[in-house]
Amino acid sequence: MNFICSQRKFDPELTEMMDQPDPSRAELIGALENLRILNRYFGSHRIIRHFLRRWIRQGDSLSILDACTGFGDIPRLVVNWARIHQAKVQVLAIDFQSATLDIARQRSEEFPEIRFQQADLRSFNPGRPFDVVLCSLALHHFAWPEAVEILRTLERLADRAVLVSDLERSLGGMLGVYLLTSTIFRNPMTRFDGRLSIRRAFSFPEMRRLAVEAGWHGFRHRRFLANHQVLWLKK
């Protein structure tokens, strides 16, 4: 790996603009819309659909947790998929950022299957497991020990399956993010957060070591398009 991205750069005092207590609403909406577009065309939605085809069948009735939901576009994708394929889902979508959740709720008024709750995943205790647990583009927000604990929490909360997807730190990924945020996605929040995210992302070997350290047994790990990587565990 090129020396530029060989070391993960994580400063706990430096937070993404989207995660700050009182972000500018206009900038936040713009950044979330950019993130939705990126998710749709550059990986996350494709990844979720790949696993929904395998995990949700006609006639199923499933409880789903979407951890660190952000804009709520993943829960809406899940519900739309379930509706089309004649399955029933109830989705609990959690995030610690209240401003983001307010926008997610507004965009999800036609999705009664989704319930949003403000919660910090590090201390989240719903008192019950979920059939399927999802977590997209969130693990890089945490220091190594916290990331390990989060993987343990996600695995513990899943009855049937858990899926964790995130960016992969690589030279190609770094160049891609810098190019996109210099040309198409120039919203200041998108530019700052995107560039910080790719520097904080875990490399492919690091992601695997996190899962091993978290005690995941029998997990799978692979790369997807657009510099994404996925850990999943089917129970």
Buried (B, 14 or more C-beta within 10 A) or exposed (E): EEEEBEEBEBEEEEEBBBEEEEBBEEBBBBBBBBBBBBBEEBBBBBBBEBBBEEBBEEEBEBBBBBBBBBBBBBBBBBBEBBEEBEBBBBBBBBBBBEBBBBBBBEBBEEBEBBBBEEBEBEEBEEEEEBBBBBBBBBBBBBEBEBBBBBBBBBBEBBBBBBBBBBBBBBEEBBBBBBEBBEEEBEBEBBBBBBBBBBBBBBBBEBBBBBBEBBEBEEBEBEEBEBBBBBBBBBE
